[in-house]
């Protein structure tokens, strides 16, 4: 059973910022590959929401690797998955 995927304003904004950065720096082809990887990971999360590790602060907030450079933070509820934000792993460490 697949859970409903809900995006937040923050996830939309951070996704667009990372996509735009990749497009400017590496070209549209690379940005589109990032988009495809993100879509694949989100589809996996919908089917298997607990396949990625939880954070040390809240086990319901999980971290999925999109690529070596990018992670997706999301929250799992009983009926849905809330995409919280995309994170550029080259930035300062968070609370992982």
Backbone torsions as a table, in degrees:
resi	resn	phi	psi	omega
1	UNK	NA	129.4	-177.2
2	UNK	-91.5	134.3	176.4
3	UNK	-84.0	151.8	176.8
4	UNK	-70.8	136.2	178.3
5	UNK	-99.5	125.8	177.6
6	UNK	-122.3	128.7	177.7
7	UNK	-98.6	151.1	176.7
8	UNK	-100.8	166.5	176.4
9	UNK	-59.8	-39.8	179.8
10	UNK	-63.4	-41.2	179.6
11	UNK	-67.5	-38.6	177.3
12	UNK	-63.1	-46.0	-178.0
13	UNK	-65.6	-44.4	-178.1
14	UNK	-70.9	-33.7	176.0
15	UNK	-62.9	-48.6	-179.0
16	UNK	-60.6	-42.0	-179.8
17	UNK	-62.1	-43.4	-179.7
18	UNK	-69.8	-43.0	177.5
19	UNK	-58.2	-48.2	-179.6
20	UNK	-61.4	-42.3	178.0
21	UNK	-59.2	-46.8	-179.5
22	UNK	-63.5	-42.6	-179.3
23	UNK	-62.4	-44.3	-179.7
24	UNK	-67.6	-43.8	-174.0
25	UNK	-80.1	-38.0	-171.4
26	UNK	-124.1	-6.9	177.0
27	UNK	104.3	163.2	-176.9
28	UNK	-63.2	-37.3	-179.1
29	UNK	-60.4	-44.2	178.6
30	UNK	-66.9	-39.7	178.6
31	UNK	-63.9	-40.6	178.6
32	UNK	-67.6	-32.1	174.7
33	UNK	-65.1	-40.7	175.9
34	UNK	-60.7	-44.7	178.3
35	UNK	-58.3	-45.4	-179.9
36	UNK	-63.5	-43.5	178.1
37	UNK	-61.9	-43.8	180.0
38	UNK	-62.1	-44.1	179.2
39	UNK	-62.1	-40.9	179.6
40	UNK	-64.1	-43.3	179.7
41	UNK	-65.3	-42.3	179.3
42	UNK	-63.2	-39.4	177.2
43	UNK	-63.4	-40.5	176.7
44	UNK	-63.7	-42.4	179.7
45	UNK	-62.1	-39.1	179.5
46	UNK	-60.5	-37.5	-178.9
47	UNK	-84.1	-36.2	-175.3
48	UNK	-134.6	73.7	-171.2
49	UNK	-64.1	-19.6	-177.0
50	UNK	-103.6	16.0	-177.3
51	UNK	-75.0	-19.0	178.0
52	UNK	-104.3	155.5	-174.4
53	UNK	-70.4	149.9	175.6
54	UNK	-83.6	160.2	177.5
55	UNK	-80.0	164.1	-179.9
56	UNK	-72.1	-19.8	-178.7
57	UNK	-86.5	-41.2	-177.0
58	UNK	-146.9	115.5	-177.0
59	UNK	-67.2	-17.0	176.1
60	UNK	-81.8	-12.7	172.6
61	UNK	-97.6	121.7	-173.4
62	UNK	-120.2	162.1	-176.8
63	UNK	-122.9	120.6	177.6
64	UNK	-110.0	136.4	176.4
65	UNK	-83.7	120.5	173.5
66	UNK	-86.8	-44.3	176.6
67	UNK	-153.6	-179.2	177.0
68	UNK	-60.0	-31.5	-175.0
69	UNK	-94.1	-14.5	-170.8
70	UNK	-136.1	137.3	175.4
71	UNK	-124.6	158.5	176.5
72	UNK	-119.3	126.5	174.6
73	UNK	-98.6	133.5	-179.4
74	UNK	-146.2	156.5	179.8
75	UNK	-115.3	136.4	179.8
76	UNK	-103.9	130.4	171.2
77	UNK	-117.4	-178.4	-178.8
78	UNK	-64.4	-31.4	-174.0
79	UNK	-116.7	-9.6	-174.4
80	UNK	-153.7	168.6	174.1
81	UNK	-120.2	126.9	179.1
82	UNK	-104.8	115.8	175.6
83	UNK	-74.3	120.1	-174.8
84	UNK	-90.6	-54.8	177.0
85	UNK	-169.3	157.7	173.8
86	UNK	-96.9	141.6	-174.8
87	UNK	-125.1	129.9	173.7
88	UNK	-80.9	111.0	-175.1
89	UNK	-65.6	-11.8	177.7
90	UNK	-80.7	-9.2	176.0
91	UNK	-78.1	178.1	177.9
92	UNK	-58.0	146.3	177.4
93	UNK	-61.5	147.5	174.9
94	UNK	-98.0	-141.5	-177.9
95	UNK	-97.8	27.0	-175.9
96	UNK	-56.0	NA	NA
